[in-house]
């Protein structure tokens, strides 16, 4: 367990990662969920992490540790080697949203300029006027995906009404 902790907290001495304790602030590191990095030290003796659900580590050797970003948040990593204690503040960012890409694909599939497709968080929003119930149902099915997953978060049975009346809703 100490070896696993030590592996995660070790950084290359020349990388600027980690600071010696004694008045110097901890080095900051930003990673995305799922990313990993191998760090090197001079004879790891022990290591500790404040939150293993955010960042975890594996000791690869007496001189190398691999850290892995596990979940969004912040955690402190401390590693001790022959040169002293090194402290790191690691911020793990969530994976980037795929919603802009999904919105573009839905817009292309709907191919109706009267329907505006947007997103908020992880919810697809359809807004506009259509000429028929068929157009409304088709747009909703495309926004929900091929398997029909999702839920309608608007008013009424459809996000669109035929004719001039306008409704808006969202499909998650």
VOKOL-374431 format. One line per field, with one value per residue (C-alpha): residue in three letters; residue number from 1; x, y, z. Coordinates in nm, 3 decimals, padded with zeros to 5 digits. Example, Ala and Ser with C-alpha at 12.3 -4.5 7.8 and 13.67 -1.06 7.14 Angstrom:
residues 2
res ALA / SER
n 1 / 2
X 01.230 / 01.367
Y -00.450 / -00.106
Z 00.780 / 00.714
***
This chain:
residues 172
res UNK / UNK / UNK / UNK / UNK / UNK / UNK / UNK / UNK / UNK / UNK / UNK / UNK / UNK / UNK / UNK / UNK / UNK / UNK / UNK / UNK / UNK / UNK / UNK / UNK / UNK / UNK / UNK / UNK / UNK / UNK / UNK / UNK / UNK / UNK / UNK / UNK / UNK / UNK / UNK / UNK / UNK / UNK / UNK / UNK / UNK / UNK / UNK / UNK / UNK / UNK / UNK / UNK / UNK / UNK / UNK / UNK / UNK / UNK / UNK / UNK / UNK / UNK / UNK / UNK / UNK / UNK / UNK / UNK / UNK / UNK / UNK / UNK / UNK / UNK / UNK / UNK / UNK / UNK / UNK / UNK / UNK / UNK / UNK / UNK / UNK / UNK / UNK / UNK / UNK / UNK / UNK / UNK / UNK / UNK / UNK / UNK / UNK / UNK / UNK / UNK / UNK / UNK / UNK / UNK / UNK / UNK / UNK / UNK / UNK / UNK / UNK / UNK / UNK / UNK / UNK / UNK / UNK / UNK / UNK / UNK / UNK / UNK / UNK / UNK / UNK / UNK / UNK / UNK / UNK / UNK / UNK / UNK / UNK / UNK / UNK / UNK / UNK / UNK / UNK / UNK / UNK / UNK / UNK / UNK / UNK / UNK / UNK / UNK / UNK / UNK / UNK / UNK / UNK / UNK / UNK / UNK / UNK / UNK / UNK / UNK / UNK / UNK / UNK / UNK / UNK / UNK / UNK / UNK / UNK / UNK / UNK
n 1 / 2 / 3 / 4 / 5 / 6 / 7 / 8 / 9 / 10 / 11 / 12 / 13 / 14 / 15 / 16 / 17 / 18 / 19 / 20 / 21 / 22 / 23 / 24 / 25 / 26 / 27 / 28 / 29 / 30 / 31 / 32 / 33 / 34 / 35 / 36 / 37 / 38 / 39 / 40 / 41 / 42 / 43 / 44 / 45 / 46 / 47 / 48 / 49 / 50 / 51 / 52 / 53 / 54 / 55 / 56 / 57 / 58 / 59 / 60 / 61 / 62 / 63 / 64 / 65 / 66 / 67 / 68 / 69 / 70 / 71 / 72 / 73 / 74 / 75 / 76 / 77 / 78 / 79 / 80 / 81 / 82 / 83 / 84 / 85 / 86 / 87 / 88 / 89 / 90 / 91 / 92 / 93 / 94 / 95 / 96 / 97 / 98 / 99 / 100 / 101 / 102 / 103 / 104 / 105 / 106 / 107 / 108 / 109 / 110 / 111 / 112 / 113 / 114 / 115 / 116 / 117 / 118 / 119 / 120 / 121 / 122 / 123 / 124 / 125 / 126 / 127 / 128 / 129 / 130 / 131 / 132 / 133 / 134 / 135 / 136 / 137 / 138 / 139 / 140 / 141 / 142 / 143 / 144 / 145 / 146 / 147 / 148 / 149 / 150 / 151 / 152 / 153 / 154 / 155 / 156 / 157 / 158 / 159 / 160 / 161 / 162 / 163 / 164 / 165 / 166 / 167 / 168 / 169 / 170 / 171 / 172
X 00.000 / 00.284 / 00.446 / 00.120 / 00.085 / 00.446 / 00.414 / 00.132 / 00.299 / 00.641 / 00.727 / 01.032 / 01.269 / 01.322 / 00.953 / 00.868 / 00.618 / 00.624 / 00.796 / 01.017 / 00.834 / 00.965 / 00.769 / 00.734 / 00.380 / 00.270 / 00.299 / -00.028 / -00.121 / -00.434 / -00.545 / -00.856 / -01.044 / -00.872 / -00.535 / -00.217 / 00.141 / 00.466 / 00.664 / 01.025 / 01.194 / 01.517 / 01.446 / 01.083 / 01.040 / 00.666 / 00.366 / 00.014 / -00.292 / -00.579 / -00.857 / -00.800 / -01.135 / -00.987 / -00.634 / -00.472 / -00.121 / 00.089 / 00.454 / 00.641 / 00.987 / 01.187 / 01.218 / 00.888 / 00.521 / 00.229 / -00.062 / -00.409 / -00.692 / -00.993 / -01.273 / -01.341 / -01.219 / -00.903 / -00.657 / -00.322 / -00.038 / 00.269 / 00.577 / 00.892 / 01.223 / 01.595 / 01.564 / 01.271 / 00.896 / 00.726 / 00.367 / 00.130 / -00.219 / -00.392 / -00.711 / -00.896 / -01.133 / -01.433 / -01.410 / -01.502 / -01.865 / -01.957 / -02.276 / -02.156 / -02.073 / -02.406 / -02.601 / -02.433 / -02.516 / -02.880 / -02.910 / -02.769 / -03.003 / -03.314 / -03.216 / -03.496 / -03.393 / -03.719 / -03.598 / -03.330 / -03.121 / -02.924 / -02.805 / -02.794 / -02.575 / -02.648 / -02.998 / -03.081 / -03.331 / -03.548 / -03.730 / -03.921 / -04.225 / -04.301 / -04.566 / -04.677 / -04.694 / -04.468 / -04.190 / -04.226 / -04.214 / -03.920 / -03.719 / -03.790 / -03.690 / -03.364 / -03.289 / -03.358 / -03.129 / -03.175 / -03.295 / -03.560 / -03.391 / -03.450 / -03.742 / -03.940 / -03.918 / -04.152 / -04.523 / -04.778 / -04.719 / -04.486 / -04.204 / -04.358 / -04.707 / -04.801 / -04.868 / -04.787 / -04.805 / -04.469 / -04.365 / -04.033 / -03.911 / -03.610 / -03.515 / -03.266
Y 00.000 / 00.242 / 00.148 / 00.219 / 00.556 / 00.642 / 00.560 / 00.802 / 01.094 / 01.095 / 01.358 / 01.432 / 01.656 / 01.875 / 01.904 / 02.172 / 01.933 / 01.929 / 02.159 / 02.091 / 02.152 / 02.445 / 02.752 / 02.680 / 02.635 / 02.300 / 02.255 / 02.252 / 01.990 / 01.980 / 01.654 / 01.522 / 01.214 / 00.904 / 01.069 / 00.925 / 01.038 / 00.876 / 01.081 / 01.027 / 01.083 / 00.995 / 00.684 / 00.695 / 00.614 / 00.677 / 00.855 / 00.964 / 01.096 / 01.288 / 01.152 / 00.831 / 00.877 / 01.184 / 01.067 / 00.727 / 00.594 / 00.286 / 00.254 / 00.132 / 00.122 / 00.286 / 00.590 / 00.604 / 00.643 / 00.652 / 00.876 / 00.840 / 01.093 / 00.895 / 01.149 / 01.524 / 01.717 / 01.817 / 01.608 / 01.657 / 01.421 / 01.393 / 01.190 / 01.148 / 01.055 / 01.093 / 01.469 / 01.529 / 01.577 / 01.687 / 01.820 / 01.846 / 01.990 / 01.793 / 01.921 / 01.666 / 01.812 / 01.618 / 01.483 / 01.737 / 01.748 / 01.591 / 01.798 / 02.045 / 01.751 / 01.583 / 01.905 / 01.938 / 01.577 / 01.620 / 01.946 / 01.770 / 01.472 / 01.690 / 01.915 / 02.162 / 02.528 / 02.594 / 02.375 / 02.516 / 02.254 / 02.353 / 02.196 / 02.280 / 02.058 / 01.711 / 01.792 / 01.846 / 02.127 / 02.151 / 02.474 / 02.605 / 02.570 / 02.278 / 02.211 / 01.866 / 01.627 / 01.397 / 01.662 / 01.710 / 01.337 / 01.283 / 01.563 / 01.429 / 01.075 / 01.199 / 01.403 / 01.103 / 00.880 / 00.562 / 00.356 / 00.607 / 00.675 / 01.006 / 01.191 / 01.490 / 01.780 / 02.024 / 02.094 / 01.877 / 01.566 / 01.720 / 01.972 / 02.118 / 02.183 / 02.199 / 02.543 / 02.876 / 02.785 / 02.755 / 02.526 / 02.443 / 02.152 / 01.936 / 01.580 / 01.427
Z 00.000 / 00.081 / -00.250 / -00.436 / -00.265 / -00.332 / -00.700 / -00.747 / -00.582 / -00.743 / -01.004 / -01.213 / -01.021 / -01.325 / -01.418 / -01.164 / -01.011 / -00.634 / -00.394 / -00.099 / 00.228 / 00.426 / 00.327 / -00.044 / -00.176 / -00.317 / -00.692 / -00.883 / -01.140 / -01.356 / -01.515 / -01.686 / -01.567 / -01.703 / -01.768 / -01.616 / -01.580 / -01.467 / -01.216 / -01.105 / -00.770 / -00.595 / -00.387 / -00.275 / 00.095 / 00.141 / -00.010 / 00.078 / -00.103 / 00.056 / -00.168 / -00.369 / -00.545 / -00.718 / -00.790 / -00.741 / -00.791 / -00.847 / -00.752 / -01.058 / -00.899 / -00.620 / -00.847 / -01.039 / -00.956 / -01.200 / -01.101 / -01.250 / -01.242 / -01.117 / -01.066 / -01.066 / -00.764 / -00.580 / -00.381 / -00.213 / -00.291 / -00.072 / -00.154 / 00.047 / -00.112 / -00.036 / -00.099 / 00.136 / 00.110 / -00.214 / -00.203 / -00.499 / -00.531 / -00.806 / -00.968 / -01.179 / -01.436 / -01.565 / -01.917 / -02.183 / -02.289 / -02.620 / -02.640 / -02.907 / -03.135 / -03.058 / -03.128 / -03.471 / -03.559 / -03.456 / -03.655 / -03.964 / -03.921 / -03.870 / -04.164 / -04.093 / -04.047 / -03.861 / -03.574 / -03.346 / -03.164 / -02.854 / -02.531 / -02.164 / -01.949 / -02.091 / -02.220 / -02.588 / -02.647 / -02.960 / -03.037 / -03.335 / -03.556 / -03.785 / -04.048 / -03.936 / -03.646 / -03.848 / -03.853 / -03.478 / -03.402 / -03.637 / -03.473 / -03.126 / -03.223 / -03.374 / -03.061 / -02.836 / -03.039 / -03.238 / -02.944 / -02.839 / -02.508 / -02.337 / -02.194 / -02.302 / -02.059 / -02.232 / -02.204 / -02.375 / -02.582 / -02.838 / -02.840 / -03.157 / -03.279 / -03.644 / -03.785 / -03.630 / -03.264 / -03.098 / -02.817 / -02.670 / -02.470 / -02.418 / -02.477 / -02.234
***
